[in-house]
Amino acid sequence: MIIGYNFFSKDFHGNVWDTAIPTSHIDEVIMGEGIYDDLFITVDTTHEKNTPIPDRWKLKTIMHSKFKGDLEGGSIGGGNHRVRNIQIYRRKHQTNEPWLLISQFPYDSNYNMYSFVDRFTENGAKYEYAIVPLSKDVMGEVTVSEPVQVDYEGVFITDLYNNYQLEVDFNLGQVTYNNNMSTSSPLNGRFPIVTYGNQDYRTGTVDFLPLSDEQKQSKGTKIDGKLERQYKENVLEFLKSPQAKVIRNDNGDMIVVATHGITTQSKNGNLIDLNAVSFSFTEVGKLDYNTMTKGGLIGEAGKSRYTFDERGNIVWAIDYIQDTENAVRTHRNSFPKKLGEESDKK
């Protein structure tokens, strides 16, 4: 070490090589004979020596060790255990709500970035997300995200793989609130005895006109009958599937449902290639861990890899594009514990 000399700098009194020192594969640092509060390594050349060290991991961060009881320097803390799985939790910002497990997937050391899309969100809500590494049943350090504001318009019906907006000719029919009860008539009594059970769920009907994006963009100037028929078939296959679905309204109402009783009705005249779709729905549970697990609504994440060139620019691996285009979330229903037990252990 030479005091005042920075081997990683690009200035005249810095790097003595023609190109910057490659840092894309640094995963180990040897330190000794000193007291260290923090170790931060980045390939971001705009980061000056007087710039405060960021608290959160960034794409160009190589290593950040905070020395809080361990020697780890990655973006997640595994508590000195080998990370095997990663979980993603969600809750509303600045509330006492429990963390809701919304994703779990195996950790793969061949990838260094995971992408997850949360479709089951309430409009107008502000969420925070937590990433938790798992080593068998041992939970690592909880990393909490910045708050995320949700903003969308309209009514959608969604599962892990599909998201349809109920936009054109949308009509929400009569909604029935169902409670189970039984009535018995005693021989020596004037009035019957009514007993209520614990059931409390909604049923109803929905009507809408599915239109492809191409049809919406044409503004009614042209109808591609074959394209609209194929789009309608995709919608029907989605509605007929046994997968649980979530109907999301921009007024904040969200309901987990099973769909059934699907019918279609062709439009008249020149619009005969367009078909209105109607279906009935039955509420199957609250949007919580148990319902999401049984309904196949716990997803995985898309995996990708990136490295850096000699100037510190991000270079994405070719399979990043392939993984992004594929369906990235797959149902998993083999979780070792209930959400409450997992969220209490940090």
C-alpha positions in Angstrom: 0.0 0.0 0.0 1.2 3.5 -0.9 -0.5 6.2 1.1 -2.4 8.6 -1.1 -2.0 6.4 -4.2 -5.1 4.8 -5.7 -4.4 1.7 -7.9 -8.0 1.6 -9.0 -8.1 5.2 -10.3 -8.0 6.4 -13.9 -6.3 9.7 -13.1 -2.6 10.5 -13.8 -1.7 9.7 -10.2 -3.6 6.4 -10.2 -3.8 3.5 -12.5 -0.4 2.5 -13.9 -1.8 0.1 -16.5 -3.2 0.8 -20.0 -6.6 -0.5 -19.0 -8.5 -0.5 -15.7 -7.9 -3.4 -13.3 -10.5 -6.1 -14.1 -12.9 -6.4 -11.1 -15.7 -8.4 -12.6 -14.7 -11.6 -10.8 -13.6 -10.3 -7.4 -15.2 -12.5 -4.8 -12.5 -12.6 -2.1 -10.4 -10.0 -0.4 -7.6 -10.6 2.1 -7.4 -8.0 4.9 -5.3 -7.9 8.0 -3.6 -5.9 10.8 -6.3 -3.3 11.2 -9.7 -2.4 12.3 -12.3 -2.1 9.5 -15.8 -0.7 9.7 -16.7 -1.2 6.0 -15.4 -2.6 2.7 -17.0 -1.3 -0.4 -15.9 -2.1 -4.0 -17.6 -0.9 -7.1 -16.9 -0.5 -10.8 -18.8 2.7 -11.0 -16.1 5.2 -12.0 -18.3 8.1 -11.2 -18.1 7.2 -7.5 -15.7 9.7 -6.0 -13.7 8.9 -2.8 -15.7 11.5 -0.9 -19.0 10.1 -2.0 -20.9 8.4 0.9 -21.0 4.6 0.7 -24.6 3.7 -0.4 -26.6 1.5 2.0 -28.2 -0.5 -0.8 -26.7 -2.8 -3.3 -26.4 -1.5 -6.9 -25.8 -3.3 -10.2 -22.2 -2.0 -10.4 -21.4 -3.0 -6.8 -18.8 -5.8 -6.6 -18.6 -6.3 -2.9 -19.9 -4.6 0.2 -19.0 -6.0 3.6 -20.4 -4.3 6.7 -18.7 -6.6 9.3 -21.8 -7.0 11.4 -20.9 -10.3 13.0 -19.8 -11.9 9.8 -17.5 -11.6 6.8 -20.1 -11.7 4.1 -19.9 -9.1 1.3 -22.8 -10.0 -1.0 -26.2 -8.4 -1.6 -27.9 -10.8 0.7 -26.9 -12.1 4.1 -26.9 -15.8 4.6 -25.7 -15.9 8.2 -22.5 -17.8 7.1 -24.7 -20.6 5.8 -24.9 -21.9 2.2 -27.9 -20.2 0.5 -30.1 -22.8 -1.2 -33.4 -20.9 -1.7 -34.6 -17.3 -1.9 -37.9 -16.0 -0.6 -39.7 -12.7 -1.4 -42.2 -11.2 1.0 -44.5 -8.2 0.8 -46.4 -5.9 3.1 -47.9 -2.5 3.0 -45.5 0.3 3.9 -45.6 1.8 7.4 -48.2 -0.7 8.7 -48.2 -3.5 11.2 -49.3 -6.1 8.6 -47.5 -9.4 8.7 -45.1 -10.2 5.8 -46.8 -12.1 3.0 -44.7 -14.7 1.2 -45.3 -14.2 -2.6 -42.4 -16.0 -4.1 -39.8 -18.8 -3.4 -37.2 -20.2 -5.8 -33.9 -22.1 -5.7 -30.7 -20.1 -5.6 -28.5 -20.7 -8.6 -24.9 -19.6 -8.4 -24.7 -19.4 -12.2 -27.0 -16.3 -12.1 -26.5 -13.0 -10.3 -29.8 -11.3 -10.9 -33.4 -12.3 -10.4 -36.5 -10.5 -11.7 -39.9 -10.9 -10.2 -43.2 -9.3 -11.2 -45.9 -8.9 -8.5 -49.2 -8.9 -10.3 -51.5 -9.3 -7.3 -51.3 -5.7 -6.0 -53.9 -3.3 -4.7 -54.2 0.0 -6.7 -53.1 3.0 -4.7 -51.2 0.9 -2.1 -47.6 1.5 -1.2 -45.7 -1.8 -0.7 -42.3 -2.7 0.6 -40.6 -6.0 -0.3 -38.2 -8.2 1.6 -35.7 -10.7 0.2 -34.7 -13.5 2.6 -32.1 -16.2 1.8 -32.7 -19.7 3.1 -30.3 -22.5 4.0 -32.6 -25.5 4.6 -34.7 -24.2 7.5 -32.3 -21.4 8.5 -33.3 -17.9 7.5 -30.6 -15.3 6.6 -30.6 -11.5 6.8 -33.8 -9.7 5.8 -33.1 -7.1 3.1 -36.0 -4.6 2.7 -36.6 -2.6 -0.4 -37.6 1.0 -0.9 -41.3 1.6 -0.9 -43.1 0.9 -4.2 -46.2 2.8 -5.2 -48.9 0.9 -7.2 -50.9 2.8 -9.8 -53.1 1.3 -12.5 -56.5 2.0 -14.0 -59.3 -0.5 -14.9 -60.3 -4.0 -13.9 -58.0 -7.0 -14.5 -58.3 -10.8 -14.1 -54.9 -12.3 -13.4 -53.0 -15.5 -12.6 -49.3 -16.4 -12.6 -49.0 -16.4 -16.4 -51.9 -14.2 -17.7 -53.2 -10.8 -17.2 -56.3 -9.6 -19.0 -58.0 -6.2 -18.7 -61.8 -6.3 -18.6 -62.0 -3.1 -20.5 -64.5 -3.0 -23.4 -68.3 -3.5 -22.6 -67.3 -4.5 -19.1 -70.2 -5.2 -16.7 -70.1 -6.6 -13.2 -73.4 -8.2 -12.6 -75.2 -8.9 -9.3 -72.8 -10.0 -6.6 -74.2 -12.3 -3.9 -72.8 -12.5 -0.4 -73.2 -16.1 0.7 -73.5 -17.4 4.2 -74.4 -21.0 5.0 -77.3 -21.6 7.4 -79.8 -24.3 8.4 -83.3 -24.1 9.7 -85.0 -26.6 12.0 -88.6 -26.6 13.2 -89.1 -27.8 16.8 -92.4 -29.6 17.5 -93.0 -27.6 20.7 -91.9 -24.2 19.4 -93.7 -21.5 17.5 -90.6 -20.3 15.6 -87.9 -22.2 13.8 -84.3 -22.4 15.0 -81.8 -20.8 12.6 -78.1 -21.8 12.8 -75.4 -20.1 10.9 -72.1 -21.6 9.8 -68.7 -20.0 9.1 -69.0 -19.6 5.3 -68.7 -16.0 4.0 -67.9 -15.7 0.3 -69.0 -13.8 -2.8 -70.4 -15.1 -6.1 -71.2 -13.1 -9.2 -71.0 -12.7 -13.0 -68.9 -10.7 -15.4 -69.4 -9.7 -19.0 -66.8 -8.1 -21.3 -65.7 -7.9 -24.9 -62.1 -9.3 -25.4 -60.1 -7.4 -28.0 -56.6 -8.0 -29.2 -54.1 -5.2 -28.9 -54.0 -4.9 -32.7 -57.8 -4.4 -32.8 -57.6 -1.7 -30.1 -54.9 0.1 -32.0 -56.9 0.0 -35.2 -59.7 2.1 -33.6 -62.4 0.1 -35.3 -61.2 0.7 -38.9 -60.4 -3.0 -39.6 -61.3 -6.4 -38.0 -59.0 -9.3 -38.4 -61.4 -12.2 -37.8 -58.8 -14.9 -37.5 -56.7 -12.9 -35.0 -59.8 -12.0 -32.9 -60.9 -15.7 -32.9 -57.5 -16.8 -31.7 -57.4 -14.1 -29.0 -60.9 -15.1 -27.9 -59.7 -18.8 -27.7 -56.8 -17.8 -25.5 -59.2 -15.9 -23.1 -61.5 -18.9 -23.0 -58.6 -21.3 -22.2 -57.6 -19.0 -19.4 -61.1 -18.8 -17.9 -61.6 -22.6 -18.2 -58.4 -23.5 -16.5 -58.7 -24.8 -12.9 -56.0 -22.3 -11.8 -57.1 -19.7 -9.2 -57.4 -16.2 -10.4 -57.4 -12.7 -8.9 -59.9 -10.0 -10.0 -58.3 -6.6 -9.3 -60.3 -3.4 -9.4 -58.7 0.0 -9.4 -61.0 0.9 -6.5 -58.8 -1.3 -4.3 -61.1 -4.4 -4.3 -59.3 -7.7 -4.9 -60.9 -11.1 -4.9 -59.4 -14.6 -5.4 -61.8 -16.6 -7.5 -62.6 -19.8 -9.4 -64.2 -19.1 -12.8 -67.0 -21.3 -14.3 -70.1 -21.1 -16.5 -68.3 -19.5 -19.4 -70.5 -18.4 -22.4 -69.9 -16.4 -25.6 -72.2 -14.3 -27.8 -71.3 -13.1 -31.3 -71.9 -9.5 -32.2 -74.3 -8.7 -35.0 -73.7 -7.6 -38.5 -70.2 -6.5 -39.5 -69.0 -7.2 -35.9 -69.8 -10.9 -36.1 -66.1 -11.8 -35.7 -66.2 -10.2 -32.2 -67.5 -12.3 -29.3 -68.7 -11.0 -25.9 -67.7 -13.3 -23.1 -69.6 -14.0 -19.9 -68.5 -16.0 -16.8 -69.5 -16.6 -13.3 -67.0 -16.5 -10.4 -66.9 -17.9 -6.8 -64.6 -16.5 -4.2 -62.3 -19.2 -2.9 -60.3 -17.4 -0.2 -58.5 -14.3 1.0 -55.4 -13.1 -0.7 -53.1 -14.7 1.9 -50.4 -17.4 2.1 -52.7 -20.4 2.4 -54.9 -19.4 -0.5 -52.0 -18.4 -2.8 -50.3 -21.7 -2.1 -53.3 -23.9 -2.7 -54.4 -21.8 -5.7 -51.0 -22.0 -7.4 -50.3 -18.2 -7.0 -46.8 -18.5 -5.5 -44.4 -17.6 -8.2 -40.7 -18.0 -9.2 -38.4 -15.4 -10.6 -36.7 -14.8 -13.9 -32.9 -15.5 -13.8 -30.2 -13.5 -15.7 -26.5 -12.9 -15.6 -24.4 -9.9 -16.2 -20.7 -8.9 -15.9 -18.6 -5.8 -16.7 -16.3 -4.7 -19.4 -13.0 -3.0 -18.8 -14.7 0.4 -18.5 -17.1 -0.8 -15.9 -20.1 -0.9 -18.2 -22.7 -3.7 -17.6 -22.7 -6.5 -20.1 -25.7 -8.8 -20.1 -25.3 -12.5 -20.9 -27.2 -13.8 -24.0 -29.5 -15.9 -21.9 -30.8 -12.8 -20.2 -33.0 -12.1 -23.2 -34.2 -15.7 -23.4 -35.1 -15.9 -19.7 -36.9 -12.6 -19.9 -39.1 -13.7 -22.8 -40.0 -17.0 -21.2 -42.7 -17.5 -18.6 -40.7 -16.7 -15.5 -43.0 -17.7 -12.7 -43.9 -21.3 -11.9 -46.2 -22.5 -9.1 -44.4 -24.0 -6.1 -46.4 -25.6 -3.3 -43.7 -27.2 -1.1 -42.9 -24.8 1.6 -41.5 -26.1 4.9 -43.4 -23.8 7.3 -46.3 -21.5 7.6 -45.8 -17.8 6.9 -46.3 -16.8 10.5 -43.5 -19.1 11.6 -41.1 -18.0 8.9 -41.7 -14.3 9.4 -41.1 -14.5 13.1 -37.6 -15.9 12.6 -35.1 -13.3 11.3 
